[in-house]
Amino acid sequence: MPLDNGQINQELSALDSPKKTGANIGKVLLIGVTGGTGANVVKGFVEQGVTNLRAITRKIDLNRPSLAKMSDAGVELVEANLDDEDSLAPAFADISAVYCHATSADAAKPDPREIERAKRVAQAAKKANIKHFVYNSAGGADRNSRISHIEQKYKVEQVLKEAGLPTTMLRACLFMEEFWKQYTRPSILKGVFPFSIQPNKPIHLITTKDMGRVAADVMKNDSKYIGQEIELAGDVLTPKQMAEEFSKVQGMTVVHKEVPSWIFLLLLRKELFDLIQWYRNKGYQADVQRLREEEFPGLLTTFSEFLAETNWANSGLTYESLNF
């Protein structure tokens, strides 16, 4: 059946209408962004023009650099404790959307409190009638990974869904910031990249800042993304290719050294051993080309861009220097 002139004009108007702006989202509550990998997420939101932000913290202490910087950027800080259900209601007041980076600290071994905290957050979000809940999950969560912390992220996903919340799961691949940590970066700066993965095994990578940028974009386009589960990466490189990128920015040859994974068993780090075996034999499956070209063009950082932006070769900087 052909369209009449009114329908044609309506279709053309829809094509010409711009994407939503941050103002259309309403107030966004950020959970788990005040330390570790979460702080840089705030940068991503701000870069995308989403500045009506509120962040939960156990204690408002402006002597903490990350909290001071967030406050200076206009982020409203509110005291709340994920272990105290009553403290969450004020934090969720007047909130339209939620980004949850984590309900427990980063660790190879999962925190058993993560699930119970997720249940409290889900109920608080339900009572507040939030319009969109974006959760930072883990790549591989839907593939029976048998990796404890990935499996736990999947359990959190189920908690949010069972609460009836309008969700988008952003399943993050390996954070590029991990290579800044003390157990990796000093050796790389000296010319050896110790990584227990085969030289030619593709590794999918994402920055924490891009988690915020993509989460903001997803919230601006909620009708498209509610109900979606997206494995997210901005680049995919082998350890050999990563060593070549380190070499370029450091102005010296960096060689990838494949550390035997059994060493982690000797160190009684079974969780880390299991994760490495998963990387070696299965790993992430993000469609990086589609994500970069079709889904989130201009929002995803390559590994070389990340090294340049973070001033990787400056030996005076540390992992803490990256924090917002």
SEZA-211951 format. One record per residue: residue number from 1; residue in one letter; x, y, z of N, C-alpha, C in turn. Coordinates in steps of 0.2 Angstrom, whole numbers. Last residue first. Example, Ala and Ser with C-alpha at 12.3 -4.5 7.8 and 13.67 -1.06 7.14 Angstrom:
<atoms>
[atom 2, 's', [64, -11, 35], [68, -5, 36], [64, 0, 39]];
[atom 1, 'a', [66, -28, 39], [62, -22, 39], [66, -16, 39]];
</atoms>
This chain:
<atoms>
[atom 324, 'f', [200, 46, 185], [196, 53, 184], [198, 58, 190]];
[atom 323, 'n', [215, 38, 185], [209, 39, 188], [206, 46, 186]];
[atom 322, 'l', [228, 37, 181], [223, 36, 176], [216, 38, 178]];
[atom 321, 's', [237, 36, 191], [237, 42, 187], [231, 42, 182]];
[atom 320, 'e', [236, 23, 196], [232, 28, 199], [232, 35, 196]];
[atom 319, 'y', [246, 18, 188], [239, 16, 187], [234, 21, 190]];
[atom 318, 't', [258, 31, 186], [256, 25, 188], [248, 23, 186]];
[atom 317, 'l', [272, 40, 178], [265, 39, 179], [263, 32, 182]];
[atom 316, 'g', [285, 40, 175], [283, 43, 181], [276, 42, 183]];
[atom 315, 's', [286, 35, 162], [287, 30, 168], [286, 33, 175]];
[atom 314, 'n', [278, 37, 149], [280, 41, 154], [280, 37, 161]];
[atom 313, 'a', [271, 29, 139], [279, 29, 140], [282, 33, 145]];
[atom 312, 'w', [257, 32, 140], [260, 26, 142], [268, 26, 144]];
[atom 311, 'n', [248, 42, 139], [255, 44, 140], [259, 38, 143]];
[atom 310, 't', [235, 40, 136], [237, 39, 143], [244, 40, 144]];
[atom 309, 'e', [234, 42, 122], [230, 46, 127], [232, 46, 134]];
[atom 308, 'a', [243, 32, 118], [245, 39, 117], [241, 43, 121]];
[atom 307, 'l', [236, 20, 121], [243, 21, 124], [245, 28, 123]];
[atom 306, 'f', [224, 22, 115], [224, 22, 122], [231, 23, 124]];
[atom 305, 'e', [228, 21, 101], [225, 28, 104], [225, 28, 111]];
[atom 304, 's', [231, 8, 101], [237, 13, 100], [234, 20, 102]];
[atom 303, 'f', [219, 2, 103], [224, 1, 108], [230, 6, 107]];
[atom 302, 't', [205, 13, 100], [210, 8, 98], [215, 7, 103]];
[atom 301, 't', [189, 16, 107], [196, 18, 107], [200, 12, 105]];
[atom 300, 'l', [173, 22, 101], [178, 16, 103], [185, 18, 102]];
[atom 299, 'l', [165, 31, 95], [165, 30, 102], [170, 25, 105]];
[atom 298, 'g', [165, 31, 81], [168, 37, 85], [168, 36, 92]];
[atom 297, 'p', [150, 21, 81], [156, 24, 77], [158, 30, 81]];
[atom 296, 'f', [143, 9, 86], [145, 15, 90], [151, 18, 87]];
[atom 295, 'e', [138, 1, 75], [134, 2, 81], [136, 8, 85]];
[atom 294, 'e', [147, 2, 64], [139, 2, 63], [136, 4, 70]];
[atom 293, 'e', [160, 2, 66], [158, 5, 60], [150, 6, 60]];
[atom 292, 'r', [163, -4, 79], [166, 2, 77], [163, 5, 71]];
[atom 291, 'l', [154, -16, 79], [154, -11, 84], [157, -4, 82]];
[atom 290, 'r', [160, -22, 67], [153, -20, 67], [152, -15, 73]];
[atom 289, 'q', [173, -25, 72], [172, -21, 66], [165, -18, 66]];
[atom 288, 'v', [171, -33, 84], [174, -26, 84], [172, -22, 78]];
[atom 287, 'd', [161, -43, 91], [162, -41, 83], [164, -34, 83]];
[atom 286, 'a', [167, -53, 104], [165, -46, 101], [166, -45, 94]];
[atom 285, 'q', [171, -64, 111], [169, -65, 104], [165, -58, 101]];
[atom 284, 'y', [184, -70, 122], [179, -66, 120], [177, -67, 112]];
[atom 283, 'g', [189, -88, 126], [190, -80, 125], [183, -77, 123]];
[atom 282, 'k', [196, -101, 124], [189, -99, 122], [190, -91, 120]];
[atom 281, 'n', [209, -104, 127], [205, -109, 123], [199, -107, 121]];
[atom 280, 'r', [215, -93, 134], [219, -97, 129], [214, -101, 124]];
[atom 279, 'y', [205, -88, 142], [207, -84, 137], [211, -88, 132]];
[atom 278, 'w', [204, -100, 150], [198, -98, 146], [200, -93, 141]];
[atom 277, 'q', [216, -99, 156], [215, -105, 152], [209, -104, 147]];
[atom 276, 'i', [215, -88, 163], [220, -88, 158], [218, -94, 153]];
[atom 275, 'l', [205, -92, 173], [204, -87, 168], [208, -87, 162]];
[atom 274, 'd', [212, -102, 180], [206, -104, 176], [204, -98, 171]];
[atom 273, 'f', [222, -94, 186], [224, -99, 181], [218, -101, 177]];
[atom 272, 'l', [214, -86, 194], [218, -83, 189], [220, -88, 183]];
[atom 271, 'e', [210, -96, 203], [205, -92, 199], [208, -89, 193]];
[atom 270, 'k', [222, -101, 208], [218, -105, 204], [213, -101, 200]];
[atom 269, 'r', [235, -97, 214], [230, -92, 211], [226, -96, 206]];
[atom 268, 'l', [246, -103, 220], [239, -104, 223], [234, -99, 221]];
[atom 267, 'l', [257, -103, 213], [256, -97, 217], [249, -97, 221]];
[atom 266, 'l', [255, -114, 205], [260, -114, 210], [260, -109, 215]];
[atom 265, 'l', [246, -109, 197], [244, -114, 201], [249, -115, 207]];
[atom 264, 'f', [253, -100, 190], [248, -97, 194], [245, -102, 199]];
[atom 263, 'i', [261, -108, 182], [265, -104, 187], [259, -102, 192]];
[atom 262, 'w', [254, -113, 172], [254, -117, 178], [258, -113, 184]];
[atom 261, 's', [256, -104, 161], [250, -103, 165], [250, -107, 172]];
[atom 260, 'p', [271, -97, 157], [267, -103, 158], [262, -102, 163]];
[atom 259, 'v', [271, -82, 147], [273, -85, 154], [268, -91, 155]];
[atom 258, 'e', [278, -77, 133], [272, -81, 135], [274, -85, 142]];
[atom 257, 'k', [282, -61, 130], [285, -67, 134], [279, -71, 136]];
[atom 256, 'h', [285, -50, 117], [280, -54, 121], [283, -60, 124]];
[atom 255, 'v', [296, -36, 118], [295, -43, 116], [290, -47, 121]];
[atom 254, 'v', [300, -21, 112], [296, -24, 117], [294, -31, 114]];
[atom 253, 't', [312, -10, 107], [309, -16, 106], [306, -19, 112]];
[atom 252, 'm', [307, 8, 108], [312, 2, 110], [308, -4, 108]];
[atom 251, 'g', [298, 18, 109], [304, 19, 106], [309, 14, 107]];
[atom 250, 'q', [286, 17, 115], [292, 17, 120], [298, 18, 116]];
[atom 249, 'v', [277, 16, 105], [276, 22, 109], [282, 22, 114]];
[atom 248, 'k', [282, 4, 98], [281, 11, 95], [281, 16, 100]];
[atom 247, 's', [281, -6, 108], [287, -4, 105], [287, 3, 102]];
[atom 246, 'f', [267, -7, 110], [271, -5, 115], [278, -2, 113]];
[atom 245, 'e', [264, -13, 97], [262, -6, 99], [265, -3, 105]];
[atom 244, 'e', [271, -25, 98], [273, -20, 93], [270, -13, 94]];
[atom 243, 'a', [263, -31, 108], [270, -29, 110], [273, -24, 104]];
[atom 242, 'm', [251, -32, 101], [251, -28, 107], [259, -26, 109]];
[atom 241, 'q', [255, -42, 92], [253, -36, 90], [253, -30, 95]];
[atom 240, 'k', [257, -53, 102], [262, -51, 97], [261, -44, 95]];
[atom 239, 'p', [244, -54, 107], [249, -52, 111], [255, -49, 107]];
[atom 238, 't', [233, -47, 94], [236, -53, 98], [241, -50, 102]];
[atom 237, 'l', [218, -37, 96], [225, -38, 94], [228, -44, 98]];
[atom 236, 'v', [204, -27, 94], [206, -34, 95], [213, -35, 92]];
[atom 235, 'd', [194, -14, 101], [200, -16, 97], [201, -24, 99]];
[atom 234, 'g', [184, -12, 109], [185, -7, 104], [191, -9, 100]];
[atom 233, 'a', [170, -22, 114], [177, -21, 113], [178, -16, 108]];
[atom 232, 'l', [156, -30, 122], [159, -24, 120], [167, -24, 120]];
[atom 231, 'e', [141, -38, 118], [148, -40, 120], [153, -34, 117]];
[atom 230, 'i', [126, -34, 124], [131, -32, 119], [138, -34, 122]];
[atom 229, 'e', [109, -36, 124], [115, -39, 127], [121, -38, 122]];
[atom 228, 'q', [94, -27, 125], [100, -29, 122], [105, -31, 126]];
[atom 227, 'g', [84, -21, 132], [83, -28, 131], [89, -31, 127]];
[atom 226, 'i', [86, -5, 125], [83, -9, 130], [82, -16, 128]];
[atom 225, 'y', [90, 0, 112], [95, -4, 116], [92, -7, 122]];
[atom 224, 'k', [80, 8, 106], [84, 4, 102], [88, -2, 106]];
[atom 223, 's', [76, 16, 116], [71, 12, 113], [74, 7, 109]];
[atom 222, 'd', [88, 24, 120], [85, 18, 124], [80, 14, 121]];
[atom 221, 'n', [98, 32, 117], [94, 29, 112], [91, 23, 115]];
[atom 220, 'k', [104, 37, 128], [101, 42, 123], [97, 39, 118]];
[atom 219, 'm', [109, 25, 133], [104, 29, 136], [100, 34, 132]];
[atom 218, 'v', [119, 23, 123], [114, 18, 124], [108, 21, 127]];
[atom 217, 'd', [128, 34, 126], [124, 33, 119], [118, 28, 120]];
[atom 216, 'a', [132, 30, 139], [128, 37, 138], [124, 36, 131]];
[atom 215, 'a', [138, 18, 136], [133, 18, 141], [128, 25, 140]];
[atom 214, 'v', [149, 23, 128], [144, 19, 125], [138, 19, 130]];
[atom 213, 'r', [156, 31, 138], [154, 34, 132], [148, 30, 129]];
[atom 212, 'g', [159, 21, 148], [154, 27, 150], [152, 30, 143]];
[atom 211, 'm', [167, 13, 141], [161, 10, 144], [156, 16, 146]];
[atom 210, 'd', [177, 21, 138], [173, 20, 132], [166, 16, 135]];
[atom 209, 'k', [184, 21, 150], [181, 27, 148], [176, 26, 142]];
[atom 208, 't', [189, 8, 150], [184, 10, 155], [180, 16, 153]];
[atom 207, 't', [192, 1, 134], [194, 5, 139], [188, 7, 144]];
[atom 206, 'i', [194, -16, 128], [190, -10, 129], [193, -6, 134]];
[atom 205, 'l', [199, -30, 117], [200, -25, 122], [195, -19, 122]];
[atom 204, 'h', [202, -47, 114], [197, -41, 113], [198, -36, 119]];
[atom 203, 'i', [215, -55, 107], [212, -53, 113], [208, -47, 112]];
[atom 202, 'p', [220, -69, 97], [217, -63, 97], [214, -61, 104]];
[atom 201, 'k', [235, -77, 98], [228, -78, 100], [225, -71, 100]];
[atom 200, 'n', [249, -77, 95], [244, -76, 90], [237, -76, 91]];
[atom 199, 'p', [255, -81, 107], [257, -75, 103], [252, -72, 98]];
[atom 198, 'q', [244, -86, 120], [248, -88, 114], [250, -81, 110]];
[atom 197, 'i', [247, -79, 137], [242, -80, 131], [247, -81, 125]];
[atom 196, 's', [252, -73, 148], [251, -80, 148], [246, -82, 142]];
[atom 195, 'f', [264, -61, 147], [257, -62, 146], [256, -69, 144]];
[atom 194, 'p', [276, -48, 148], [274, -55, 151], [266, -56, 151]];
[atom 193, 'f', [285, -40, 138], [278, -40, 139], [276, -47, 142]];
[atom 192, 'v', [300, -31, 141], [297, -38, 141], [289, -38, 143]];
[atom 191, 'g', [305, -18, 142], [306, -22, 136], [303, -29, 135]];
[atom 190, 'k', [302, -10, 152], [309, -13, 152], [310, -17, 146]];
[atom 189, 'l', [289, -8, 152], [293, -3, 151], [301, -4, 150]];
[atom 188, 'i', [285, -21, 155], [284, -19, 148], [289, -13, 147]];
[atom 187, 's', [288, -21, 169], [291, -26, 165], [291, -24, 157]];
[atom 186, 'p', [278, -12, 173], [286, -10, 174], [290, -15, 170]];
[atom 185, 'r', [265, -17, 170], [268, -12, 166], [276, -11, 167]];
[atom 184, 't', [262, -29, 178], [263, -29, 171], [267, -24, 168]];
[atom 183, 'y', [259, -27, 191], [261, -33, 190], [263, -34, 182]];
[atom 182, 'q', [253, -14, 192], [260, -15, 194], [263, -22, 192]];
[atom 181, 'k', [244, -10, 177], [244, -12, 184], [252, -14, 186]];
[atom 180, 'w', [241, -7, 164], [245, -1, 168], [246, -4, 175]];
[atom 179, 'f', [234, -17, 159], [241, -17, 158], [245, -11, 161]];
[atom 178, 'e', [221, -13, 162], [224, -19, 166], [232, -19, 165]];
[atom 177, 'e', [216, -4, 153], [219, -1, 159], [223, -7, 163]];
[atom 176, 'm', [209, -12, 144], [216, -10, 143], [219, -7, 149]];
[atom 175, 'f', [199, -25, 150], [200, -18, 150], [208, -16, 149]];
[atom 174, 'l', [192, -37, 140], [197, -35, 144], [199, -28, 144]];
[atom 173, 'c', [174, -33, 138], [180, -38, 137], [186, -35, 141]];
[atom 172, 'a', [158, -31, 145], [165, -29, 143], [170, -34, 142]];
[atom 171, 'r', [143, -31, 140], [147, -36, 142], [154, -34, 140]];
[atom 170, 'l', [130, -22, 145], [136, -21, 141], [141, -25, 144]];
[atom 169, 'm', [113, -24, 144], [119, -27, 147], [125, -26, 142]];
[atom 168, 't', [100, -15, 148], [104, -16, 143], [111, -19, 146]];
[atom 167, 't', [83, -16, 155], [90, -17, 155], [93, -17, 148]];
[atom 166, 'p', [70, -12, 164], [72, -11, 157], [79, -11, 157]];
[atom 165, 'l', [66, -25, 177], [69, -18, 175], [71, -18, 167]];
[atom 164, 'g', [62, -36, 183], [57, -33, 178], [60, -26, 176]];
[atom 163, 'a', [69, -44, 191], [66, -38, 194], [61, -34, 189]];
[atom 162, 'e', [75, -52, 182], [69, -55, 186], [66, -49, 190]];
[atom 161, 'k', [85, -44, 177], [80, -46, 173], [74, -48, 177]];
[atom 160, 'l', [93, -43, 189], [91, -37, 186], [85, -38, 181]];
[atom 159, 'v', [97, -56, 190], [93, -53, 196], [90, -47, 193]];
[atom 158, 'q', [104, -59, 178], [97, -62, 180], [93, -59, 185]];
[atom 157, 'e', [115, -51, 180], [111, -50, 175], [104, -53, 176]];
[atom 156, 'v', [120, -58, 191], [118, -51, 192], [113, -49, 187]];
[atom 155, 'k', [124, -70, 184], [119, -70, 190], [116, -63, 191]];
[atom 154, 'y', [134, -65, 177], [128, -67, 173], [123, -68, 178]];
[atom 153, 'k', [144, -62, 186], [141, -56, 183], [134, -58, 179]];
[atom 152, 'q', [147, -75, 190], [143, -71, 195], [140, -65, 191]];
[atom 151, 'e', [154, -79, 178], [147, -83, 180], [143, -78, 185]];
[atom 150, 'i', [165, -71, 180], [161, -70, 174], [154, -73, 176]];
[atom 149, 'h', [170, -77, 192], [168, -70, 192], [164, -68, 186]];
[atom 148, 's', [172, -91, 188], [168, -89, 194], [166, -81, 193]];
[atom 147, 'i', [170, -98, 173], [174, -94, 176], [170, -90, 182]];
[atom 146, 'r', [161, -105, 165], [163, -108, 171], [169, -105, 175]];
[atom 145, 's', [154, -100, 154], [162, -99, 154], [165, -104, 160]];
[atom 144, 'n', [142, -100, 147], [144, -105, 151], [151, -105, 152]];
[atom 143, 'r', [139, -88, 139], [142, -94, 136], [145, -100, 141]];
[atom 142, 'd', [136, -76, 144], [131, -80, 141], [133, -87, 138]];
[atom 141, 'a', [148, -70, 147], [143, -71, 152], [138, -76, 150]];
[atom 140, 'g', [157, -65, 138], [157, -73, 139], [152, -75, 144]];
[atom 139, 'g', [161, -50, 146], [161, -54, 140], [161, -61, 141]];
[atom 138, 'a', [151, -45, 160], [157, -47, 157], [156, -51, 151]];
[atom 137, 's', [142, -29, 163], [143, -36, 164], [150, -38, 161]];
[atom 136, 'n', [137, -15, 168], [143, -17, 165], [144, -25, 167]];
[atom 135, 'y', [120, -11, 164], [124, -14, 168], [131, -16, 165]];
[atom 134, 'v', [108, 1, 164], [113, -1, 160], [118, -4, 165]];
[atom 133, 'f', [91, 4, 164], [96, 1, 169], [102, -2, 164]];
[atom 132, 'h', [78, 15, 163], [83, 12, 159], [89, 10, 164]];
[atom 131, 'k', [69, 22, 171], [67, 20, 164], [72, 16, 160]];
[atom 130, 'i', [63, 18, 188], [68, 20, 183], [67, 18, 176]];
[atom 129, 'n', [55, 17, 199], [52, 17, 192], [57, 20, 187]];
[atom 128, 'a', [59, 15, 212], [60, 22, 209], [58, 23, 202]];
[atom 127, 'k', [57, 2, 214], [53, 6, 217], [54, 14, 215]];
[atom 126, 'k', [68, -3, 205], [61, -4, 204], [56, 0, 207]];
[atom 125, 'a', [79, 2, 212], [78, 4, 205], [70, 3, 203]];
[atom 124, 'a', [78, -6, 223], [78, 1, 224], [76, 4, 217]];
[atom 123, 'q', [79, -19, 218], [73, -17, 221], [72, -9, 222]];
[atom 122, 'a', [92, -18, 213], [87, -19, 208], [80, -17, 212]];
[atom 121, 'v', [100, -16, 225], [100, -11, 220], [94, -12, 215]];
[atom 120, 'r', [97, -29, 231], [95, -22, 234], [95, -17, 229]];
[atom 119, 'k', [103, -37, 222], [96, -38, 223], [93, -31, 226]];
[atom 118, 'a', [116, -33, 222], [113, -32, 216], [105, -33, 217]];
[atom 117, 'r', [119, -38, 235], [119, -30, 234], [115, -29, 227]];
[atom 116, 'e', [119, -51, 233], [114, -48, 237], [114, -41, 236]];
[atom 115, 'i', [130, -53, 223], [123, -54, 221], [118, -51, 226]];
[atom 114, 'e', [141, -48, 231], [139, -45, 224], [132, -46, 223]];
[atom 113, 'r', [145, -56, 242], [140, -50, 243], [138, -47, 236]];
[atom 112, 'p', [155, -64, 237], [149, -67, 238], [143, -62, 239]];
[atom 111, 'd', [166, -59, 225], [164, -57, 231], [157, -60, 232]];
[atom 110, 'p', [177, -69, 215], [171, -65, 216], [169, -64, 223]];
[atom 109, 'k', [194, -67, 212], [189, -71, 216], [183, -67, 217]];
[atom 108, 'a', [200, -56, 206], [200, -62, 203], [195, -67, 206]];
[atom 107, 'a', [192, -40, 208], [196, -46, 211], [195, -52, 206]];
[atom 106, 'd', [185, -25, 211], [188, -29, 206], [192, -34, 210]];
[atom 105, 'a', [171, -24, 223], [177, -22, 221], [180, -27, 215]];
[atom 104, 's', [154, -24, 218], [159, -26, 223], [166, -24, 219]];
[atom 103, 't', [145, -20, 209], [142, -20, 216], [147, -23, 221]];
[atom 102, 'a', [148, -9, 195], [150, -15, 199], [146, -14, 206]];
[atom 101, 'h', [142, 0, 187], [148, -3, 185], [150, -9, 188]];
[atom 100, 'c', [127, 4, 182], [130, 1, 187], [136, -3, 184]];
[atom 99, 'y', [117, 18, 178], [123, 14, 176], [126, 11, 182]];
[atom 98, 'v', [100, 22, 176], [106, 20, 181], [111, 16, 177]];
[atom 97, 'a', [88, 35, 175], [92, 30, 172], [98, 28, 177]];
[atom 96, 's', [81, 44, 183], [78, 42, 177], [82, 35, 174]];
[atom 95, 'i', [78, 49, 200], [83, 46, 195], [79, 43, 189]];
[atom 94, 'd', [72, 54, 211], [72, 58, 205], [77, 56, 199]];
[atom 93, 'a', [81, 44, 222], [76, 49, 221], [77, 54, 215]];
[atom 92, 'f', [91, 35, 225], [87, 34, 219], [82, 40, 217]];
[atom 91, 'a', [96, 40, 237], [101, 40, 231], [97, 39, 224]];
[atom 90, 'p', [86, 37, 246], [87, 44, 244], [92, 44, 238]];
[atom 89, 'a', [86, 22, 245], [81, 26, 243], [82, 33, 241]];
[atom 88, 'l', [98, 17, 251], [98, 18, 244], [92, 22, 241]];
[atom 87, 's', [97, 15, 264], [101, 21, 262], [101, 22, 255]];
[atom 86, 'd', [90, 3, 266], [87, 10, 268], [91, 16, 265]];
[atom 85, 'e', [99, -7, 263], [94, -5, 259], [91, 1, 260]];
[atom 84, 'd', [116, -8, 264], [110, -5, 268], [105, -3, 264]];
[atom 83, 'd', [125, -12, 255], [124, -17, 260], [118, -14, 265]];
[atom 82, 'l', [128, 0, 248], [124, -6, 245], [123, -12, 249]];
[atom 81, 'n', [125, 15, 255], [129, 9, 256], [125, 3, 253]];
[atom 80, 'a', [128, 32, 251], [124, 26, 251], [128, 20, 252]];
[atom 79, 'e', [129, 49, 248], [131, 44, 253], [126, 38, 253]];
[atom 78, 'v', [132, 57, 233], [127, 55, 238], [130, 49, 242]];
[atom 77, 'l', [137, 70, 222], [139, 64, 226], [134, 63, 232]];
[atom 76, 'e', [135, 76, 206], [132, 76, 213], [134, 69, 217]];
[atom 75, 'v', [147, 82, 196], [144, 76, 198], [142, 77, 205]];
[atom 74, 'g', [155, 93, 192], [148, 94, 193], [144, 88, 195]];
[atom 73, 'a', [169, 92, 192], [165, 91, 186], [158, 92, 186]];
[atom 72, 'd', [171, 92, 206], [173, 98, 202], [170, 98, 195]];
[atom 71, 's', [167, 79, 209], [163, 85, 212], [165, 91, 208]];
[atom 70, 'm', [177, 72, 203], [170, 71, 201], [166, 77, 203]];
[atom 69, 'k', [188, 76, 210], [188, 78, 203], [180, 77, 200]];
[atom 68, 'a', [185, 71, 223], [186, 78, 222], [185, 80, 214]];
[atom 67, 'l', [185, 57, 220], [179, 61, 222], [179, 68, 221]];
[atom 66, 's', [198, 55, 217], [193, 54, 212], [187, 57, 214]];
[atom 65, 'p', [206, 60, 228], [206, 63, 222], [200, 62, 217]];
[atom 64, 'r', [199, 62, 244], [200, 57, 239], [200, 60, 232]];
[atom 63, 'n', [194, 73, 250], [202, 72, 250], [204, 66, 246]];
[atom 62, 'l', [181, 73, 251], [184, 76, 245], [192, 76, 245]];
[atom 61, 'd', [171, 60, 254], [177, 63, 257], [181, 66, 251]];
[atom 60, 'i', [157, 54, 258], [159, 59, 254], [165, 62, 257]];
[atom 59, 'k', [156, 36, 258], [157, 42, 262], [160, 48, 257]];
[atom 58, 'r', [151, 27, 248], [150, 26, 255], [151, 32, 260]];
[atom 57, 't', [143, 35, 234], [149, 33, 238], [148, 32, 245]];
[atom 56, 'i', [135, 37, 219], [135, 34, 225], [142, 33, 228]];
[atom 55, 'a', [133, 51, 209], [137, 45, 210], [136, 43, 217]];
[atom 54, 'r', [123, 58, 196], [124, 57, 203], [128, 51, 204]];
[atom 53, 'l', [123, 70, 183], [125, 64, 186], [125, 64, 193]];
[atom 52, 'n', [121, 77, 170], [116, 77, 175], [117, 70, 179]];
[atom 51, 't', [129, 76, 159], [132, 79, 164], [127, 79, 171]];
[atom 50, 'v', [132, 70, 144], [128, 68, 149], [131, 71, 156]];
[atom 49, 'g', [141, 73, 134], [136, 78, 135], [131, 76, 141]];
[atom 48, 'q', [151, 63, 132], [145, 63, 128], [139, 68, 130]];
[atom 47, 'e', [160, 67, 142], [162, 68, 135], [156, 68, 130]];
[atom 46, 'v', [153, 62, 153], [154, 69, 152], [156, 71, 145]];
[atom 45, 'f', [154, 48, 151], [148, 51, 151], [148, 58, 150]];
[atom 44, 'g', [168, 47, 152], [165, 45, 146], [158, 48, 145]];
[atom 43, 'k', [171, 50, 165], [174, 54, 159], [170, 53, 153]];
[atom 42, 'v', [165, 40, 172], [162, 46, 172], [165, 51, 166]];
[atom 41, 'v', [174, 29, 169], [167, 29, 166], [164, 36, 166]];
[atom 40, 'n', [185, 31, 178], [185, 34, 171], [179, 33, 167]];
[atom 39, 'a', [181, 24, 189], [181, 31, 189], [181, 34, 182]];
[atom 38, 'g', [181, 10, 189], [175, 13, 188], [176, 21, 187]];
[atom 37, 't', [193, 3, 192], [191, 4, 185], [185, 8, 183]];
[atom 36, 'g', [195, 12, 207], [197, 6, 202], [196, 8, 195]];
[atom 35, 'g', [181, 22, 212], [188, 19, 212], [189, 14, 207]];
[atom 34, 't', [168, 25, 209], [172, 30, 213], [179, 27, 214]];
[atom 33, 'v', [158, 18, 203], [162, 22, 199], [167, 26, 203]];
[atom 32, 'g', [146, 11, 208], [153, 8, 208], [158, 11, 203]];
[atom 31, 'i', [134, 19, 199], [135, 15, 205], [142, 11, 203]];
[atom 30, 'l', [125, 34, 195], [131, 30, 194], [133, 26, 200]];
[atom 29, 'l', [110, 39, 189], [114, 37, 195], [119, 32, 193]];
[atom 28, 'v', [105, 53, 180], [108, 47, 179], [112, 45, 186]];
[atom 27, 'k', [91, 62, 175], [96, 62, 180], [99, 54, 180]];
[atom 26, 'g', [87, 63, 157], [86, 64, 164], [92, 63, 169]];
[atom 25, 'i', [89, 62, 144], [90, 56, 148], [87, 57, 155]];
[atom 24, 'n', [89, 74, 138], [83, 70, 137], [83, 64, 141]];
[atom 23, 'a', [102, 79, 140], [96, 82, 143], [90, 78, 143]];
[atom 22, 'g', [110, 72, 131], [110, 70, 138], [104, 73, 142]];
[atom 21, 't', [99, 70, 116], [105, 73, 120], [105, 71, 127]];
[atom 20, 'k', [95, 59, 103], [94, 62, 109], [100, 65, 112]];
[atom 19, 'k', [99, 63, 86], [99, 59, 92], [97, 62, 98]];
[atom 18, 'p', [87, 73, 76], [94, 71, 79], [93, 66, 84]];
[atom 17, 's', [77, 68, 62], [78, 70, 69], [84, 68, 72]];
[atom 16, 'd', [77, 64, 49], [81, 70, 50], [81, 71, 57]];
[atom 15, 'l', [69, 53, 50], [75, 52, 48], [80, 58, 49]];
[atom 14, 'a', [57, 59, 54], [60, 54, 58], [67, 53, 56]];
[atom 13, 's', [54, 66, 42], [55, 69, 48], [59, 65, 53]];
[atom 12, 'l', [51, 56, 33], [57, 60, 32], [59, 64, 38]];
[atom 11, 'e', [39, 51, 39], [45, 46, 38], [51, 51, 37]];
[atom 10, 'q', [31, 62, 38], [32, 59, 44], [39, 55, 44]];
[atom 9, 'n', [30, 63, 24], [33, 68, 28], [35, 66, 35]];
[atom 8, 'i', [23, 51, 21], [30, 52, 18], [34, 57, 22]];
[atom 7, 'q', [11, 53, 27], [15, 48, 30], [23, 49, 27]];
[atom 6, 'g', [6, 64, 19], [7, 65, 27], [12, 60, 29]];
[atom 5, 'n', [5, 58, 7], [10, 63, 8], [12, 64, 15]];
[atom 4, 'd', [4, 40, 9], [2, 46, 7], [7, 52, 9]];
[atom 3, 'l', [12, 25, 2], [11, 30, 8], [8, 37, 5]];
[atom 2, 'p', [4, 11, -5], [8, 17, -5], [7, 21, 1]];
[atom 1, 'm', [4, -6, 0], [0, 0, 0], [4, 6, 0]];
</atoms>
